[in-house]
Amino acid sequence: MNVNPNGFLSTKEEKLVHHLIKTCEDGFAWDKLEKGIFSSNYLNPVCIPTLDHNVWIKSNIPIPRGLQPNIIKILKEKQAAGRAYYSVLDLFVGFDQCELHPDSRNLTTFQSPLGTFRLTRIPMGYTNSQQVQHGNLTFILQDQIPKVTMPFVDDVPVCGPATQYELPDGGFKMIPDNLGIRRFINASYLAFQEVSHLCTYEGRRPLPDRVQKIVDWPIPRDLTSVRGLLGTVGTMRMFIKNYTVHSEPLVCLTHHAKSKEFVFGPDELEAMEKIKIILAVNSSHIAIGYILSQNG
C-alpha cells in the first residue's frame, strides 16, 4: 500500500503510518464485504413511522446583521478553523451502518429479476436518513466534539495541531522518543480535499483541475450547458468576489430561457469570461497566463 506517493514522509514516518493501519486494521473496510454495522448495544434499529400527518415547512430563522460577526466567529471555533493540519475519515457506504427495525423492513420490499427483496438497513431515500446517520455518528463521537472533530453525516474531519512546530533554523520539532518522526506528523496529514477545494497549511484554495475545467468551458449552446457552468462555478463561489453580481446575466438567462428563444449574447459571454479570469488569477500564487479575444 503506497501511503507516501509524493515523498513527503520520512522513512520512519512512513513506517508509522503502516503500523497505524496494521494496528487498527479491524477499523478499516477495504471493500463492501468488510463494511460493518452500528451495534444495537449503543444504537437502536431505526423504525420508520407510518402515522398520517400534515406536511409542514419550517422557514429558516434569519440571523440579525449585527450578530453575524459573532455567529461566524462561533462557527469557526466549532469547526476548528486555523488548525495547521487536518484529516478526514469517511464511513464506507455510511448509511449501511444504520440497522432498520424488523417491523419497518416490509415497507422497503421491492421486486427484482432474482425475486423479492427488502432492506435491512435504512434507505438513503428515507426522509430522515441523513438526520439518523448524523445523530448516530454524533452520539458515538460525542466525547471528541468539538475539540477533535465535528462530524457531518458520514464524514469525520479530524483536527490536527495548530502549528507545524517549526524551529528557527527551518526544521521541525521531532518526537522525543523517535527523532525520525516530526511532531506534527504524529497526529495529522498534509492536506485534504473538500468539494472543489484543497485545504492546506497555507489556507484553502480551489482545485487546479476544477479551475481548468471552468476555464476550458465552451460557449453554451443551450440551457443545460449554462446550468452546468453555474453548478460547477458555484462550488467555488467563495473564491469569486461579488459572485452574485458577476453571474447575474447567466442566472437571469436560466430564468427566462424557457419563455423565449435561447440566446447567449454579449452580456452572458462577458459574465462567463469575467468569472473565468477571476478564478484563473486567484487559483495561482505565482503567475497566470490568459488570452482575451473577441469574435466579430
C-alpha positions as CSV (number, residue, x, y, z in Angstrom):
1,M,0.0,0.0,0.0
2,N,1.6,3.3,-1.1
3,V,1.0,5.8,1.7
4,N,3.7,8.2,0.6
5,P,3.3,8.9,-3.2
6,N,4.9,12.4,-3.0
7,G,7.8,11.5,-0.7
8,F,6.6,13.9,2.0
9,L,7.0,11.4,4.7
10,S,10.4,10.2,6.0
11,T,11.2,6.5,6.1
12,K,10.3,6.3,9.8
13,E,7.1,8.3,9.3
14,E,6.1,6.0,6.5
15,K,6.6,3.0,8.9
16,L,4.5,4.8,11.5
17,V,1.6,5.0,9.0
18,H,1.9,1.3,8.1
19,H,2.0,0.5,11.8
20,L,-1.2,2.5,12.4
21,I,-3.0,0.8,9.6
22,K,-1.9,-2.6,10.8
23,T,-2.8,-1.9,14.4
24,C,-6.2,-0.6,13.5
25,E,-6.9,-2.9,10.6
26,D,-10.3,-4.0,12.0
27,G,-11.5,-0.4,11.8
28,F,-10.8,-0.2,8.0
29,A,-13.1,-1.5,5.3
30,W,-11.3,-2.3,2.1
31,D,-14.3,-3.5,0.2
32,K,-18.1,-3.8,0.7
33,L,-17.7,-7.3,2.2
34,E,-15.9,-5.7,5.2
35,K,-18.3,-2.9,6.0
36,G,-19.8,-3.1,9.5
37,I,-22.9,-2.0,11.3
38,F,-23.5,0.1,14.3
39,S,-24.0,-2.2,17.4
40,S,-27.5,-2.4,18.8
41,N,-25.9,-2.2,22.2
42,Y,-25.4,1.5,21.6
43,L,-27.9,2.5,18.9
44,N,-31.5,1.1,18.5
45,P,-32.6,-0.1,15.0
46,V,-34.5,2.6,13.1
47,C,-38.2,2.3,12.9
48,I,-39.9,4.2,10.1
49,P,-43.1,6.0,11.4
50,T,-46.2,5.5,9.2
51,L,-48.8,7.6,11.0
52,D,-50.7,10.1,8.9
53,H,-49.6,13.7,9.2
54,N,-49.8,17.0,7.5
55,V,-46.9,18.3,5.6
56,W,-45.2,21.3,7.1
57,I,-42.5,23.7,6.1
58,K,-40.4,25.4,8.7
59,S,-38.7,28.6,7.5
60,N,-35.1,29.4,8.4
61,I,-34.6,31.7,11.3
62,P,-32.9,34.9,9.9
63,I,-29.6,36.0,11.6
64,P,-29.7,39.7,12.5
65,R,-27.0,41.6,10.6
66,G,-25.5,42.9,13.8
67,L,-24.9,39.4,15.2
68,Q,-23.4,37.9,12.1
69,P,-19.7,38.6,13.0
70,N,-20.2,36.8,16.4
71,I,-22.1,33.9,14.8
72,I,-19.4,33.5,12.2
73,K,-16.8,33.5,15.0
74,I,-18.6,30.8,16.9
75,L,-19.0,28.7,13.8
76,K,-15.3,29.0,13.0
77,E,-14.3,28.0,16.5
78,K,-16.6,24.9,16.4
79,Q,-15.3,24.0,13.0
80,A,-11.7,24.2,14.3
81,A,-10.6,26.8,11.8
82,G,-7.0,27.8,12.0
83,R,-5.5,24.4,12.6
84,A,-2.3,23.6,10.8
85,Y,-3.4,20.2,9.7
86,Y,-6.5,18.2,9.2
87,S,-7.5,14.7,8.2
88,V,-10.9,13.2,7.1
89,L,-12.4,9.8,7.8
90,D,-15.2,8.6,5.7
91,L,-17.6,5.8,6.6
92,F,-17.7,3.0,4.0
93,V,-21.2,3.3,2.5
94,G,-22.2,5.2,5.6
95,F,-26.0,4.6,5.5
96,D,-25.4,0.8,5.5
97,Q,-24.2,1.1,9.1
98,C,-27.7,2.0,10.4
99,E,-29.9,-1.0,11.0
100,L,-33.6,-0.9,10.0
101,H,-36.1,-2.2,12.6
102,P,-37.7,-5.6,11.6
103,D,-41.2,-4.0,11.8
104,S,-40.2,-1.5,9.1
105,R,-38.4,-3.8,6.7
106,N,-41.5,-4.8,4.7
107,L,-42.0,-1.1,3.8
108,T,-38.9,-1.4,1.7
109,T,-39.9,-4.5,-0.3
110,F,-39.1,-4.5,-4.0
111,Q,-39.1,-6.9,-6.9
112,S,-36.1,-7.8,-8.9
113,P,-35.2,-10.4,-11.6
114,L,-33.8,-12.5,-8.7
115,G,-37.0,-12.4,-6.7
116,T,-38.5,-10.3,-3.8
117,F,-36.1,-8.4,-1.5
118,R,-36.3,-5.9,1.3
119,L,-33.8,-3.7,3.0
120,T,-32.3,-4.4,6.4
121,R,-30.5,-1.0,6.6
122,I,-32.1,2.4,6.4
123,P,-32.5,3.6,2.7
124,M,-30.9,6.8,1.6
125,G,-34.3,7.9,0.2
126,Y,-36.0,7.8,3.6
127,T,-36.9,11.3,4.8
128,N,-34.8,11.2,8.0
129,S,-31.9,9.1,6.8
130,Q,-29.4,11.9,7.0
131,Q,-30.6,13.0,10.4
132,V,-30.4,9.5,11.7
133,Q,-26.9,8.9,10.4
134,H,-25.7,12.2,11.6
135,G,-27.2,11.7,15.0
136,N,-25.7,8.2,15.4
137,L,-22.2,9.5,14.5
138,T,-22.5,12.5,16.8
139,F,-23.6,10.2,19.6
140,I,-20.6,7.8,19.1
141,L,-18.1,10.6,18.9
142,Q,-19.6,12.9,21.5
143,D,-16.5,12.9,23.7
144,Q,-14.4,14.1,20.8
145,I,-16.7,17.0,19.8
146,P,-15.7,19.8,19.1
147,K,-12.0,19.7,20.1
148,V,-11.1,16.8,17.9
149,T,-13.8,16.5,15.3
150,M,-17.2,18.0,14.1
151,P,-18.8,15.1,12.1
152,F,-21.3,15.7,9.4
153,V,-23.4,12.7,8.3
154,D,-20.7,10.1,7.3
155,D,-17.7,12.4,7.1
156,V,-15.5,12.8,10.1
157,P,-12.9,15.6,9.9
158,V,-10.0,15.2,12.4
159,C,-8.3,18.3,13.6
160,G,-4.5,18.2,13.8
161,P,-2.2,20.5,15.7
162,A,-2.4,24.3,15.2
163,T,1.2,24.5,14.1
164,Q,4.0,22.6,12.3
165,Y,6.2,23.1,15.3
166,E,8.8,24.9,13.2
167,L,12.3,25.6,14.5
168,P,14.2,28.8,13.9
169,D,16.6,27.0,11.6
170,G,13.7,26.0,9.3
171,G,13.5,22.4,10.6
172,F,10.7,20.8,12.7
173,K,10.4,19.5,16.3
174,M,10.7,15.8,16.5
175,I,9.0,13.3,18.8
176,P,11.5,12.9,21.7
177,D,11.2,9.1,21.7
178,N,11.8,8.9,17.9
179,L,13.8,11.6,16.3
180,G,12.9,10.3,12.8
181,I,9.2,11.4,13.1
182,R,8.2,15.1,13.0
183,R,5.9,16.1,15.8
184,F,3.1,17.3,13.6
185,I,3.1,14.1,11.6
186,N,2.2,12.1,14.7
187,A,-1.5,13.3,14.5
188,S,-2.0,14.9,11.2
189,Y,-1.9,14.9,7.5
190,L,-0.7,17.4,5.0
191,A,-3.9,18.4,3.3
192,F,-7.4,17.1,2.3
193,Q,-9.9,17.9,-0.4
194,E,-13.4,19.2,0.0
195,V,-15.8,19.7,-2.9
196,S,-13.6,21.6,-5.4
197,H,-11.4,22.9,-2.5
198,L,-7.9,21.9,-1.3
199,C,-7.4,22.7,2.4
200,T,-3.7,23.1,3.3
201,Y,-1.5,24.6,5.9
202,E,-1.3,27.8,3.9
203,G,-5.1,28.0,3.6
204,R,-7.9,27.0,1.3
205,R,-7.6,27.2,-2.5
206,P,-9.6,25.9,-5.5
207,L,-8.5,22.6,-7.0
208,P,-6.5,23.3,-10.2
209,D,-8.3,20.6,-12.3
210,R,-11.7,22.1,-11.4
211,V,-10.5,25.6,-12.3
212,Q,-9.1,24.3,-15.6
213,K,-12.5,22.7,-16.3
214,I,-14.2,26.1,-15.9
215,V,-11.5,27.9,-17.9
216,D,-12.0,25.4,-20.8
217,W,-15.8,25.6,-20.6
218,P,-17.1,26.2,-24.2
219,I,-19.6,28.9,-25.1
220,P,-23.0,27.4,-24.0
221,R,-25.4,26.4,-26.9
222,D,-28.3,25.5,-24.7
223,L,-29.8,26.0,-21.2
224,T,-28.3,22.7,-19.9
225,S,-24.8,23.9,-20.6
226,V,-25.4,27.2,-18.8
227,R,-26.8,25.4,-15.7
228,G,-23.8,23.0,-15.8
229,L,-21.5,26.0,-15.8
230,L,-23.2,27.7,-12.9
231,G,-23.3,24.5,-10.9
232,T,-19.6,23.9,-11.4
233,V,-18.6,27.5,-10.6
234,G,-21.0,27.6,-7.7
235,T,-18.9,25.1,-5.7
236,M,-16.1,27.7,-5.8
237,R,-18.0,31.0,-5.4
238,M,-16.2,31.7,-2.2
239,F,-13.1,32.5,-4.3
240,I,-15.0,34.9,-6.5
241,K,-15.6,38.4,-5.0
242,N,-19.1,39.7,-5.9
243,Y,-20.0,36.4,-7.5
244,T,-23.7,37.3,-7.4
245,V,-23.1,40.4,-9.5
246,H,-20.8,38.7,-12.0
247,S,-23.1,35.7,-12.5
248,E,-26.3,37.7,-12.8
249,P,-26.6,37.6,-16.6
250,L,-26.1,33.8,-16.6
251,V,-28.6,33.3,-13.8
252,C,-31.2,35.5,-15.5
253,L,-30.8,33.5,-18.7
254,T,-31.8,30.3,-16.9
255,H,-34.9,32.1,-15.5
256,H,-36.2,33.4,-18.8
257,A,-34.8,31.0,-21.5
258,K,-37.9,28.7,-21.2
259,S,-40.3,31.5,-22.2
260,K,-38.3,32.6,-25.2
261,E,-35.6,31.5,-27.7
262,F,-32.2,30.7,-26.1
263,V,-29.7,33.5,-26.9
264,F,-26.2,33.6,-25.4
265,G,-25.4,37.2,-26.1
266,P,-22.6,39.7,-25.3
267,D,-23.7,40.2,-21.7
268,E,-23.7,36.5,-20.9
269,L,-20.4,36.0,-22.7
270,E,-18.8,38.8,-20.8
271,A,-20.0,37.4,-17.5
272,M,-18.6,34.0,-18.3
273,E,-15.2,35.3,-19.3
274,K,-15.0,37.6,-16.2
275,I,-15.7,34.6,-13.9
276,K,-13.0,32.5,-15.8
277,I,-10.4,35.3,-15.4
278,I,-11.1,35.8,-11.7
279,L,-10.8,32.1,-11.0
280,A,-7.7,31.6,-13.1
281,V,-5.9,34.5,-11.4
282,N,-7.0,33.6,-7.8
283,S,-6.0,29.9,-8.2
284,S,-2.3,30.6,-8.7
285,H,0.1,32.2,-6.2
286,I,2.8,32.5,-8.8
287,A,1.6,33.7,-12.2
288,I,-1.2,33.3,-14.7
289,G,-1.4,33.3,-18.5
290,Y,-4.7,34.2,-20.1
291,I,-5.7,35.3,-23.6
292,L,-8.6,37.7,-24.2
293,S,-10.2,37.6,-27.6
294,Q,-13.4,38.9,-29.3
295,N,-15.2,37.4,-32.3
296,G,-16.8,39.6,-34.9
